[in-house]
Amino acid sequence: MPVISPRHLPKQTMAALYKYRDQVPWLTCATYTYGAFISVPADLNENMLYASLLDGLRDVFTWAKKNGYEWIRLDSAGDTVPELPTYDW
């Protein structure tokens, strides 16, 4: 499981993960003080899922799938991945 910076997501997307962590049927999300563990959906090609992704999640999930990851840990001490955009917040 990669440990990456939450700054690969816009601040409002990270806030939504904290707020709705257990209310999204296609995503398992466990938040903690410095970040979150999130599952990578098995099928990113479903039109409804793809269209409903919050800003930044599409890029992170696509990167994770490409590298064979099923889970991602977002942590304030996590690595910055050169292939992913970063957001200032």
Contact map, one row per residue, 1 for C-alpha under 8 A:
11100000000000000000000000000000000000000000000000000000000000000000111110000000000000000
11110000000000000000000000000000000000000000000000000000000000000000101110000000000000000
11111000000000000000000000000000000000000000000000000000000000000000000111100110000000000
01111101000000000000000000000000000000000000000000000000000000000000000111111111100000000
00111111000000000000000000000000000000000000000000000000000000000000000001111111000000000
00011111100001000000000000000000001000000000000000000000000000000000000001110100000000000
00001111111000000000000000000000000000000000000000000000000000000000000000000000000001111
00011111110000000000000000000000000000000000000000000001000100000000000000000001000111100
00000111111011000000000000000000000000000000000000000011100000000000000000000000000001100
00000011111111000000000000000000000000000000000000000011000000000000000000000000000001111
00000010111111100000000000000000000000000000000000000000000000000000000000000000000000101
00000000011111110000000000000000000000000000000000000000000000000000000000000000000000000
00000000111111111000000000000000000000000000000000000111100000000000000000000000000000000
00000100111111111100000000000000000000000000000000000000000000000000000000000000000000000
00000000001111111110000000000000000000000000000000000000000000000000000000000000000000000
00000000000111111111100000000000000000000000000000000000000000000000000000000000000000000
00000000000011111111100000001010000000000000000000000000000000000000000000000000000000000
00000000000001111111100000000010000000000000000000000000000000000000000000000000000000000
00000000000000111111100000000000000000000000000000000000000000000000000000000000000000000
00000000000000011111111100000000000000000000000000000000000000000000000000000000000000000
00000000000000011111111100011110000000000000000000000000000000000000000000000000000000000
00000000000000000001111110011100000000000000000000000000000000000000000000000000000000000
00000000000000000001111110000000000000000000000000000000000000000000000000000000000000000
00000000000000000001111111110000000000000000000000000000000000000000000000000000000000000
00000000000000000000011111110000000000000000000000000000000000000000000000000000000000000
00000000000000000000000111110000000000001000000010000000000000000000000000000000000000000
00000000000000000000000111111000000001111000000000000000000000000000000000000000000000000
00000000000000000000110111111100000011100000000000000000000000000000000000000000000000000
00000000000000001000110000111110000111100000000000000000000000000000000000000000000000000
00000000000000000000110000011111000111000000000000000000000000000000000000000000000000000
00000000000000001100100000001111101110000000000000000000000000000000000000000000000000000
00000000000000000000000000000111111100000000000000000000000000000000000000000000000000000
00000000000000000000000000000011111000000000000000000000000000000000000000000000000000000
00000000000000000000000000000001111100000000000000000000000000000000000000110000000000000
00000100000000000000000000000011111110000000000000000000000000000000000011110000000000000
00000000000000000000000000001111011111000000000000000000000000000000000011100000000000000
00000000000000000000000000011110001111100000000000000000000000000000001111000000000000000
00000000000000000000000000111100000111110000000000000000000000000000001111000000000000000
00000000000000000000000000111000000011111000000000000000000000000000011100000000000000000
00000000000000000000000000100000000001111100000000000000000010011000111100000000000000000
00000000000000000000000001100000000000111111000000000000000010000000010000000000000000000
00000000000000000000000000000000000000011111000000000000000000000000010000000000000000000
00000000000000000000000000000000000000001111110000000000000000000000000000000000000000000
00000000000000000000000000000000000000001111110011000000000011000000000000000000000000000
00000000000000000000000000000000000000000011111011000000000000000000000000000000000000000
00000000000000000000000000000000000000000011111111000000000000000000000000000000000000000
00000000000000000000000000000000000000000000111111100000000000000000000000000000000000000
00000000000000000000000000000000000000000000011111110000000000000000000000000000000000000
00000000000000000000000001000000000000000001111111111000000000000000000000000000000000000
00000000000000000000000000000000000000000001111111111000010000000000000000000000000000000
00000000000000000000000000000000000000000000001111111000000000000000000000000000000000000
00000000000000000000000000000000000000000000000111111100000000000000000000000000000000000
00000000000000000000000000000000000000000000000011111110110000000000000000000000000000000
00000000000010000000000000000000000000000000000000011111110000000000000000000000000000000
00000000110010000000000000000000000000000000000000001111110000000000000000000000000000000
00000001110010000000000000000000000000000000000000000111111100000000000000000000000010000
00000000100010000000000000000000000000000000000000001111111110000000000000000000000000000
00000000000000000000000000000000000000000000000001001111111111000000000000000000000000000
00000000000000000000000000000000000000000000000000000001111111100000000000000000000110000
00000001000000000000000000000000000000000000000000000001111111110000000000000000000100000
00000000000000000000000000000000000000011001000000000000111111111000000000000000000000000
00000000000000000000000000000000000000000001000000000000011111111100000000000000000000000
00000000000000000000000000000000000000000000000000000000001111111110000000000000001100000
00000000000000000000000000000000000000010000000000000000000111111111111100000000000000000
00000000000000000000000000000000000000010000000000000000000011111111110000000000000000000
00000000000000000000000000000000000000000000000000000000000001111111100000000000000000000
00000000000000000000000000000000000000000000000000000000000000111111100000000000000000000
00000000000000000000000000000000000000000000000000000000000000011111110000000000000000000
11000000000000000000000000000000000000010000000000000000000000011111111100000000000000000
10000000000000000000000000000000000000111100000000000000000000011001111100000000000000000
11000000000000000000000000000000000011110000000000000000000000010000111110000000000000000
11110000000000000000000000000000000011110000000000000000000000010000111111000000000000000
11110000000000000000000000000000001111000000000000000000000000000000001111100000000000000
00111100000000000000000000000000001111000000000000000000000000000000000111110100000000000
00111100000000000000000000000000011100000000000000000000000000000000000011111100000000000
00011100000000000000000000000000011000000000000000000000000000000000000001111100000000000
00011000000000000000000000000000000000000000000000000000000000000000000000111110000000000
00111100000000000000000000000000000000000000000000000000000000000000000001111111000000000
00111000000000000000000000000000000000000000000000000000000000000000000000001111100000000
00011001000000000000000000000000000000000000000000000000000000000000000000000111110101000
00010000000000000000000000000000000000000000000000000000000000000000000000000011111100000
00000000000000000000000000000000000000000000000000000000000000000000000000000001111110000
00000000000000000000000000000000000000000000000000000000000000100000000000000000111110000
00000001000000000000000000000000000000000000000000000000001100100000000000000001111111000
00000001000000000000000000000000000000000000000000000001001000000000000000000000011111100
00000011110000000000000000000000000000000000000000000000000000000000000000000001000111110
00000011111000000000000000000000000000000000000000000000000000000000000000000000000011111
00000010010000000000000000000000000000000000000000000000000000000000000000000000000001111
00000010011000000000000000000000000000000000000000000000000000000000000000000000000000111
